[in-house]
Amino acid sequence: MHPDVKRINERKNEMVDFLEDLVNIDSPSTDPDLATNASYMVGEHCERLGAQVEYISEDGAGDHVKATFGSKPKTDNGYVLLLCHLDTVWPEGETNERPFSLDGDTASGPGIFDMKGGTVQALFAIEEVAKSEDFADEIILFCNTDEEIGSPTSRKHIEELAENARAVLVLEPSIPPEGSIKTFRKGVGRFTVKTEGRSAHSGADHASGISAIDEMASQIKYLHSLTDYESGTTVNVGVINGGSRANVVPAECEAEVDVRVTSKDAGREIEEAILNLNAHLEGAKVKVEGGVERPPMERTPEIVKMYELARSIGENMGLNITEAGTGGASDGNFTAAMGVPTLDGLGAVGAGGHALDEWISIEKMIERTALLVKLLQEL
């Protein structure tokens, strides 16, 4: 075992205990009070480590946590910003039904992979870095409580912090099965399409009606034709609601649309296409709301440079660090779109995000914590 990994491994039991306590706190995005409980657990831990801690309250979300370590960035390019989220997709009571469990190297529990395991890695890595007698470099840890619902209240705080950061490290989970670091992510767009027609009796007066569902069917066919696997653009109509009774020509229909894109240009193109939908049926109307909410995290030379540093550090430790991308988005999308070098997927190695069989490897948690320590020291 490499000495750097061995040093972190000596705190294995302490890390597992903290992980168990954090996982066993219900922290759904939709319950601010419960999510705040996780925030205070993390914040109090940071205070014990000597950090300056600030709790940020926003309507509709649990308190976000900002913890500042050190006193001054070691370069003129600013500090290193670490991003984590404490909210999960699991409702209140989930931890009572299936609390944290440990079976050999495998740890399980709600939110352990996405992303409480990564949060534990961040906390213990920062502590290891701060142990040095000459430590002064400013490191900021920001944990939000609304990432799983799009970071509606925390995005502005993340972007404000990123403005003065020299690098951003995101402790979202790695990509299974190899545990790859994420060097690119797709951007996300959400749209609501509404079609309007004219109701009529489907038996006695069918011809005078204009079916909003018929119009929506044409819109869906067109929307799905915009998917281009070669470029990485996908369009998915995921939810449809319309009509009132089987014997009534429907006057209204509504669809929710998810869009994923690999570049800003592709995002602008697809956004323009969807926002300017035209009706196919005479007399029908189409209304569209929405847009690209999270810009893509594109694989830039700066991001590749950070990955190569992580890969080199891992190689020296005997770790095989690979890179990949994903169609899912994170808060790293925001910072990368600002031009700040951002490396994502540095968190837990495991699988099952948002699933009942969510798990992480404790051995890999130790290794990735050691990797993060060296990354913080060399950035």
C-alpha positions in Angstrom: 0.0 0.0 0.0 1.4 3.4 -1.0 2.4 5.5 2.1 -0.2 8.3 1.2 -3.0 5.7 1.0 -1.8 4.0 4.1 -1.9 7.3 6.1 -5.6 7.7 5.1 -6.3 4.1 5.8 -5.3 4.6 9.4 -8.4 6.7 9.8 -10.7 4.2 8.0 -12.9 3.4 11.0 -13.3 7.1 11.8 -14.3 7.8 8.2 -16.8 4.9 8.1 -18.4 6.1 11.4 -18.9 9.6 10.0 -20.2 8.1 6.7 -22.7 6.0 8.6 -24.0 9.0 10.6 -24.3 11.2 7.5 -26.1 8.5 5.5 -28.5 7.9 8.3 -29.8 11.4 8.1 -32.8 11.7 5.8 -32.0 14.8 3.6 -34.5 14.9 0.7 -34.3 18.0 -1.5 -38.0 18.6 -1.0 -37.8 18.9 2.8 -35.6 21.9 3.9 -35.7 21.1 7.6 -34.4 17.6 7.1 -31.8 18.6 4.6 -30.6 21.3 7.0 -29.8 18.6 9.6 -27.2 17.2 7.3 -25.8 20.7 6.7 -25.3 21.2 10.4 -23.6 17.9 10.8 -21.1 18.8 8.1 -20.8 22.4 9.2 -20.1 21.5 12.8 -17.4 19.0 11.7 -15.7 21.8 9.7 -15.8 24.1 12.7 -14.0 21.5 14.7 -11.3 21.5 12.0 -10.9 25.3 12.4 -12.9 26.4 9.4 -14.9 29.6 9.2 -18.4 28.3 8.6 -21.4 30.1 7.1 -24.9 28.7 6.7 -26.8 30.2 3.8 -30.6 30.2 4.1 -32.8 30.3 1.0 -36.6 29.8 0.7 -37.5 26.4 -0.6 -34.2 24.7 0.3 -32.3 23.5 3.3 -29.4 25.6 4.6 -26.4 25.5 2.3 -22.9 25.3 4.0 -19.8 27.3 3.1 -16.7 26.4 5.0 -13.4 28.3 4.4 -10.1 26.7 5.3 -6.8 28.6 5.3 -6.3 32.3 5.0 -5.0 33.3 1.6 -4.8 31.6 -1.8 -1.2 30.4 -2.5 -1.4 31.9 -6.1 -2.9 35.0 -7.6 -5.4 32.9 -9.4 -7.5 32.4 -6.3 -8.5 29.4 -4.1 -9.6 25.9 -4.8 -13.3 25.3 -4.6 -14.8 21.9 -3.7 -18.5 21.3 -4.4 -20.7 18.7 -2.7 -24.4 18.3 -2.3 -26.1 16.9 0.8 -29.6 16.4 -0.6 -30.8 13.0 -1.9 -33.7 11.8 -3.9 -35.0 9.7 -1.0 -38.0 10.6 1.1 -38.3 11.0 4.8 -38.2 7.6 6.5 -36.0 5.9 3.9 -33.1 5.6 6.3 -35.3 3.8 8.9 -36.3 1.2 6.3 -32.8 0.6 5.0 -30.1 2.3 7.1 -26.4 2.3 6.4 -25.0 -1.2 6.2 -21.5 -2.5 5.8 -20.7 -5.9 4.3 -17.0 -6.4 3.8 -15.8 -3.6 1.5 -19.3 -2.7 0.4 -21.2 0.0 2.2 -24.9 0.7 1.3 -27.6 3.2 2.2 -29.7 6.0 0.8 -27.5 8.6 -0.9 -24.3 6.9 -0.1 -23.1 6.9 -3.8 -24.8 10.1 -4.8 -23.1 11.7 -3.0 -22.5 11.4 0.7 -19.5 9.2 0.2 -17.8 12.0 -1.8 -18.7 14.5 0.9 -16.8 12.4 3.5 -13.8 12.1 1.1 -13.8 15.9 0.8 -13.9 16.5 4.6 -11.1 14.1 5.4 -8.9 15.2 2.5 -9.1 18.8 3.5 -8.3 17.9 7.1 -5.2 16.0 6.0 -4.0 19.0 3.9 -4.6 21.4 6.7 -2.5 19.3 9.1 0.6 20.8 7.7 2.2 23.4 9.9 2.7 25.8 7.0 -0.8 25.4 5.7 -2.3 28.7 4.6 -3.8 28.1 1.2 -7.4 29.0 1.1 -9.7 26.1 0.3 -13.5 26.6 0.2 -16.0 23.7 0.6 -19.5 24.5 -0.5 -22.3 21.9 0.2 -25.7 22.7 -1.2 -29.1 21.0 -0.4 -31.0 21.4 -3.7 -28.7 19.9 -6.4 -31.1 17.0 -7.1 -33.8 19.5 -8.2 -31.6 21.6 -10.3 -29.8 23.9 -7.7 -32.4 26.6 -8.1 -31.4 28.5 -4.9 -27.7 27.6 -4.7 -26.6 28.2 -8.3 -26.0 31.9 -7.7 -23.8 31.2 -4.7 -21.8 28.5 -6.6 -21.2 30.9 -9.5 -20.2 33.7 -7.2 -17.6 31.5 -5.5 -16.3 30.2 -8.8 -15.5 33.7 -10.0 -12.5 33.8 -7.7 -11.5 30.1 -7.9 -8.4 28.8 -9.7 -9.9 25.3 -9.9 -13.1 23.5 -9.0 -13.2 20.0 -7.8 -16.6 18.2 -7.7 -17.1 15.3 -5.4 -19.9 13.7 -7.4 -19.6 10.0 -7.7 -17.3 8.5 -10.3 -18.6 6.6 -13.4 -19.1 2.8 -12.9 -17.6 0.3 -13.3 -14.0 1.6 -13.5 -14.7 4.6 -11.3 -13.8 7.1 -14.0 -13.4 10.8 -13.3 -15.8 13.0 -15.3 -14.1 15.3 -17.8 -17.3 16.2 -19.6 -21.1 16.3 -18.9 -24.0 17.1 -21.1 -26.1 20.2 -20.6 -29.7 19.9 -19.6 -32.8 21.6 -21.0 -36.3 21.4 -19.7 -39.4 22.5 -21.7 -43.1 22.4 -21.3 -45.1 22.2 -24.5 -48.8 23.0 -24.5 -51.2 22.4 -27.4 -54.6 23.9 -27.6 -57.5 22.8 -29.8 -61.3 22.9 -29.7 -63.5 20.5 -27.7 -66.5 18.8 -29.3 -68.7 15.7 -28.9 -66.6 12.9 -30.3 -69.7 11.1 -31.6 -72.3 13.8 -32.5 -69.9 16.6 -33.7 -66.5 15.1 -34.2 -65.7 17.2 -37.3 -66.0 20.5 -35.5 -63.4 19.6 -32.9 -59.6 20.2 -33.1 -57.8 17.6 -31.1 -55.0 18.9 -28.9 -53.7 15.4 -28.5 -53.5 14.9 -32.3 -51.6 18.1 -32.5 -49.3 17.0 -29.6 -48.7 13.7 -31.4 -47.3 15.6 -34.4 -45.2 17.8 -32.1 -43.8 14.7 -30.3 -42.8 13.1 -33.6 -41.0 16.2 -34.6 -39.3 16.7 -31.2 -38.0 13.1 -31.2 -36.6 13.6 -34.7 -34.3 16.2 -33.2 -32.4 13.5 -31.4 -28.9 13.1 -33.0 -26.8 10.4 -31.4 -23.8 11.3 -33.5 -23.7 14.8 -32.1 -24.9 13.7 -28.6 -28.1 15.7 -28.6 -31.1 13.8 -27.2 -34.8 14.9 -26.9 -37.2 13.0 -24.7 -40.9 13.6 -24.2 -41.2 12.0 -20.8 -44.6 13.1 -19.5 -47.9 13.7 -21.3 -51.3 14.9 -19.9 -54.3 15.7 -21.9 -58.0 15.2 -22.5 -60.9 14.8 -20.2 -63.1 11.9 -21.4 -63.0 9.4 -24.1 -66.1 10.8 -25.8 -64.7 14.4 -25.9 -62.4 15.8 -28.6 -59.6 17.1 -26.3 -59.0 20.9 -26.2 -55.8 20.8 -24.2 -52.6 18.7 -23.9 -49.3 19.2 -22.2 -46.0 17.5 -22.4 -42.7 17.7 -20.4 -39.6 17.5 -22.5 -36.0 16.7 -21.4 -33.1 17.8 -23.6 -29.4 16.9 -23.4 -26.6 18.5 -25.4 -22.8 18.3 -25.5 -22.0 21.9 -26.4 -23.2 25.4 -26.0 -23.8 25.8 -29.7 -26.0 22.6 -29.7 -27.9 24.0 -26.8 -28.6 27.2 -28.6 -29.8 25.4 -31.7 -32.1 23.0 -29.9 -33.5 25.7 -27.7 -34.4 27.8 -30.8 -36.0 24.9 -32.5 -38.2 24.0 -29.6 -39.2 27.5 -28.6 -40.4 28.1 -32.1 -42.6 25.1 -32.6 -45.5 25.7 -35.1 -48.9 24.0 -35.1 -49.6 21.3 -37.7 -53.4 21.3 -37.5 -55.4 24.3 -38.8 -56.9 26.2 -35.8 -54.6 24.6 -33.2 -52.1 26.5 -31.1 -48.8 25.6 -29.5 -47.1 27.3 -26.5 -43.7 26.5 -25.3 -41.9 27.5 -22.0 -38.4 26.5 -20.8 -34.9 26.4 -22.0 -31.4 25.0 -21.3 -31.1 25.1 -17.5 -27.6 23.7 -17.1 -25.0 24.4 -19.7 -22.8 21.6 -20.8 -19.4 20.9 -19.1 -17.2 20.7 -22.2 -13.9 18.8 -22.3 -11.6 21.8 -22.6 -7.7 21.7 -22.6 -7.8 23.1 -19.0 -10.0 20.3 -17.8 -7.8 17.7 -19.6 -4.7 19.2 -17.9 -6.4 18.8 -14.5 -7.3 15.2 -15.3 -3.8 14.4 -16.4 -2.5 15.8 -13.1 -5.0 13.5 -11.3 -4.0 10.5 -13.5 -0.3 11.1 -12.8 -0.9 11.4 -9.1 -2.9 8.2 -9.1 -0.2 6.4 -11.2 2.4 7.3 -8.5 0.1 5.8 -5.9 -0.5 2.6 -7.9 -4.0 3.7 -8.9 -5.5 3.5 -12.4 -7.4 6.8 -12.9 -9.4 6.9 -16.1 -11.7 9.6 -17.6 -15.2 9.5 -19.1 -18.3 11.6 -19.6 -22.0 11.3 -18.8 -25.4 12.6 -19.9 -26.2 13.6 -16.4 -25.5 17.1 -15.1 -24.0 18.5 -11.8 -23.1 21.8 -10.3 -19.8 21.4 -12.2 -21.7 22.3 -15.3 -22.1 25.8 -14.0 -18.5 26.4 -13.1 -17.1 24.8 -16.3 -19.4 27.0 -18.4 -17.8 30.0 -16.7 -14.4 28.9 -18.0 -13.1 27.8 -14.6 -11.1 24.6 -14.8 -13.4 21.9 -13.3 -12.8 18.3 -12.6 -15.9 16.2 -11.7 -16.6 12.6 -10.5 -13.8 12.7 -7.9 -16.2 11.1 -5.3 -17.2 7.6 -4.4 -16.5 4.5 -6.5 -19.5 2.2 -6.6 -22.8 2.2 -8.4 -26.6 2.5 -8.1 -27.2 6.2 -7.9 -30.9 6.9 -7.2 -31.5 3.1 -6.9 -32.3 0.8 -4.0 -29.0 -1.1 -4.5 -26.8 2.0 -4.2 -23.4 1.1 -2.8 -19.8 2.3 -2.6 -16.4 0.6 -2.0 -14.7 1.6 1.3 -11.3 0.7 0.0 -11.8 3.0 -3.0 -13.1 5.7 -0.7 -9.7 5.6 1.1 -7.7 5.6 -2.2 -9.7 8.5 -3.7 -9.3 10.5 -0.5 -5.5 10.1 -0.7 -5.7 11.1 -4.4 -7.7 14.2 -3.4 -5.2 15.2 -0.8 -2.3 15.2 -3.3 -4.5 17.0 -5.9 -5.2 19.8 -3.4 -1.6 20.1 -2.6 -0.4 20.3 -6.2 -3.1 22.5 -7.8 
